[in-house]
Amino acid sequence: RGQNSCYAYINGRIPVRISHIFHIRHTRRDARLVPLECTCAVVQQFMYDDDIPEMPWTSRYVPTTA
């Protein structure tokens, strides 16, 4: 999505803000073995509050699950 994108979804449809992305590479003592590699993201989940007022478009919401 590009270098400036900082929003994503995890575990289905939970919105999060990506604060950092790390690529980790761990070399092995035995040079014949391939290094262990992993890409990780540090994310911040948005807060939810039951006191959020309803917006005008809420009445048009149609659930996508059965």
C-alpha positions in Angstrom: 0.0 0.0 0.0 2.9 2.3 0.2 5.4 3.7 2.7 2.9 6.3 4.0 0.2 3.8 4.9 -0.2 3.4 8.7 -3.6 1.8 9.1 -4.5 -1.9 8.9 -6.9 -4.5 10.1 -6.0 -7.5 12.3 -8.0 -10.6 13.4 -10.6 -10.0 10.8 -11.8 -6.5 11.0 -10.2 -4.8 14.1 -8.7 -1.5 13.0 -5.2 -0.6 14.1 -2.5 2.0 13.6 0.9 0.6 12.6 3.5 2.5 14.6 6.7 0.4 13.7 7.7 -2.3 11.3 10.7 -4.4 12.0 12.6 -7.0 9.9 14.5 -9.3 12.2 17.3 -11.5 11.0 19.1 -13.9 13.3 22.1 -15.7 12.0 22.9 -19.2 13.2 26.1 -20.4 14.7 26.2 -23.1 12.1 26.8 -21.2 8.8 25.3 -24.1 6.8 21.9 -23.3 8.2 19.8 -20.5 6.8 19.2 -17.5 9.1 15.9 -17.1 10.9 13.9 -14.1 9.5 10.7 -12.5 10.6 8.9 -9.3 9.8 6.9 -7.9 12.8 4.7 -4.9 13.2 4.0 -2.9 16.4 0.3 -1.9 16.3 -2.0 0.2 18.4 -5.6 -0.8 18.6 -8.2 2.0 18.4 -10.2 2.6 21.6 -13.9 1.9 21.6 -16.4 3.7 23.8 -20.0 2.9 24.3 -20.7 6.6 24.7 -19.9 7.5 21.1 -22.9 9.4 19.6 -24.7 7.8 16.7 -23.8 9.3 13.3 -26.4 10.0 10.6 -25.1 7.2 8.4 -25.6 4.6 11.2 -29.2 4.1 10.2 -28.0 2.9 6.7 -25.6 0.2 8.2 -26.2 -3.3 6.9 -24.3 -6.1 8.6 -22.2 -8.2 6.3 -22.4 -11.4 8.4 -25.4 -13.8 8.5 
